Amino acid sequence: MIKKLIFALSFLVAITVFGQKKNDVQSVTYAAEKLRSAMISGEKPALESLIVPELTYGHSGGHIDDAKEFVEKLVSKKSDFLTIDITNQNIQIVGNTAIVRHHFYATTADLGKEPGDVTLDILLVWTKVNNDWKLLARQAVKSEKKK
């Protein structure tokens, strides 16, 4: 009887953990899509709602923005994304942390310059804050081709 009870409880815990991870992957996917849209729109409230104040945002050229600089560049159009396409996204949940890798292809027009293209591979680190996923860190590296 006790063995059956322990087995049943173990089974319920496993189902709950698996279900939570599935929900977390869906929530992170949604947060990443909201970030993509906010980076195109440059809307300050949308951007600020998706990040933590401790954000570290690494560019492929080596510059690192803090949260304030990240938001200011997008709002002012110093960094102006006309389009952003994301492919090959992979999400791994580890406790209250999500590791997201994807390929990033964008058309830019920074400060009104002629449109240009950027092709990057991205690593994002998200942290769960009060049931919401917030961007904690981002690092970009140059990629040779659109994947």
C-alpha positions in Angstrom: 0.0 0.0 0.0 2.7 2.5 1.0 4.8 1.6 -2.1 1.7 2.3 -4.3 1.2 5.6 -2.5 4.8 6.6 -3.0 4.7 5.6 -6.7 1.5 7.6 -7.2 2.9 10.7 -5.5 6.2 10.4 -7.5 4.2 10.2 -10.7 2.2 13.3 -9.8 5.3 15.2 -8.9 6.9 14.2 -12.3 3.8 15.3 -14.2 3.7 18.6 -12.3 7.4 19.3 -13.0 7.1 18.4 -16.7 3.9 20.5 -17.0 5.6 23.5 -15.3 8.7 23.3 -17.6 6.4 23.2 -20.7 4.5 26.2 -19.4 7.8 28.0 -18.7 9.1 27.3 -22.2 5.9 28.7 -23.7 6.1 31.8 -21.4 9.8 32.4 -22.3 8.9 32.0 -26.0 6.2 34.6 -25.5 8.6 37.0 -23.7 11.2 36.6 -26.4 8.6 37.5 -29.0 7.5 40.5 -27.0 11.2 41.6 -26.8 11.6 41.2 -30.6 8.5 43.4 -31.2 9.5 46.0 -28.6 13.0 46.3 -30.1 11.3 47.1 -33.5 8.8 49.6 -32.0 11.2 51.3 -29.6 8.4 51.7 -27.1 10.0 52.6 -23.8 7.3 51.0 -21.5 7.3 47.8 -23.5 11.1 47.6 -23.3 11.3 48.4 -19.6 8.6 45.8 -18.8 10.8 43.0 -20.2 14.1 43.6 -18.5 15.6 43.7 -15.0 17.5 46.8 -13.9 20.7 44.7 -13.7 20.6 43.9 -17.5 23.9 43.5 -19.3 23.4 43.6 -23.1 26.5 42.6 -25.1 26.8 43.7 -28.7 28.7 41.6 -31.3 31.3 44.4 -31.6 32.2 44.2 -27.9 30.2 47.1 -26.4 28.1 46.3 -23.4 25.0 48.3 -22.6 23.3 48.5 -19.2 19.5 48.6 -18.9 19.3 52.4 -19.2 21.5 52.5 -22.3 19.8 49.5 -24.0 16.4 51.2 -23.7 17.7 54.7 -24.6 19.3 53.5 -27.8 16.1 51.9 -29.0 13.8 54.7 -28.0 16.0 57.4 -29.6 16.5 55.2 -32.8 20.2 55.3 -32.3 19.6 51.5 -32.7 16.7 51.3 -35.1 15.5 47.8 -36.2 13.1 47.9 -39.1 12.7 44.1 -39.1 14.0 41.3 -36.9 13.6 37.6 -37.9 14.5 34.9 -35.4 15.1 31.3 -36.3 16.5 28.2 -34.8 15.4 29.2 -31.3 16.3 26.8 -28.5 15.1 27.3 -24.9 16.5 25.5 -21.8 14.9 26.0 -18.4 17.1 25.6 -15.3 15.1 26.5 -12.2 14.1 30.2 -12.4 16.5 30.8 -15.3 16.0 30.3 -19.0 18.8 30.1 -21.5 17.7 31.0 -25.0 19.8 30.7 -28.1 18.7 31.8 -31.6 19.8 33.2 -34.9 18.9 36.8 -35.4 18.6 38.5 -38.8 17.6 42.1 -38.9 17.3 45.2 -41.2 18.5 48.3 -39.5 18.4 52.1 -40.1 20.3 53.5 -37.2 19.8 57.2 -36.8 18.2 57.4 -40.2 21.1 55.8 -42.1 20.6 53.7 -45.2 19.1 50.4 -44.3 21.7 47.7 -43.5 21.5 44.0 -42.6 22.8 42.3 -39.5 23.2 38.5 -39.0 24.0 37.4 -35.5 23.8 34.4 -33.2 22.3 35.4 -29.8 22.4 34.1 -26.3 19.7 35.4 -23.9 19.5 34.7 -20.2 16.0 35.3 -18.7 15.1 35.2 -15.0 11.7 34.5 -13.5 10.6 37.5 -11.4 7.1 37.2 -9.7 6.0 34.7 -12.4 7.2 37.0 -15.3 10.3 36.3 -17.4 12.7 39.2 -17.5 15.8 39.6 -19.6 18.9 39.5 -17.4 21.7 39.2 -20.1 22.2 39.1 -23.8 25.3 38.4 -25.9 25.6 38.6 -29.6 28.2 37.2 -31.9 28.5 37.8 -35.6 27.2 35.0 -37.8 28.3 34.4 -41.4 25.0 33.6 -43.0 21.3 33.7 -42.6 20.2 30.3 -41.2 
